[in-house]
Amino acid sequence: MAIVIHHNPDCGTSRNALAMIRGSGEEPVIIDYLKTGWTRPQLQGLFAAADLTPRQALRTTKSPAEELGLLDPAISDEALLDAMLEHPVLVNRPIVCSPKGVALCRPSEAVLRLLTDQPTEQPL
């Protein structure tokens, strides 16, 4: 199984995680989710595998979460998923899938537990 990173190239944390994966000798499958979007089954599967709720995966800064009223704890998981499908940027990143598991890699060093070989150099 290849490593897959759901990546935002404009995000420093995502770029660092990608650099660590490559530094370990792996070339991951890169999914630019801002371009491809998400499907409900895809998000549900990723969140279940990473042991996350939609609320835990919600990007609350530098996203439209506050303007959309999504920070209210009364908002249901289904409503959060609906918003994430409409606004892919609402999903925090990067989410990395590897043979060792699935994780939201914030901070980027969280990716290290998903790698078979450790990077030879840490990104700056």
Secondary structure, DSSP 8 states (H G I E B T S, - for coil): ---EEEE-TT-HHHHHHHHHHHHTT---EEEEHHHH---HHHHHHHHHHHT--HHHHB--SSSSTTTTTTTSTTS-HHHHHHHHHH-GGGB-S-EEEETTEEEE-SSGGGGGGG-SS--SS---
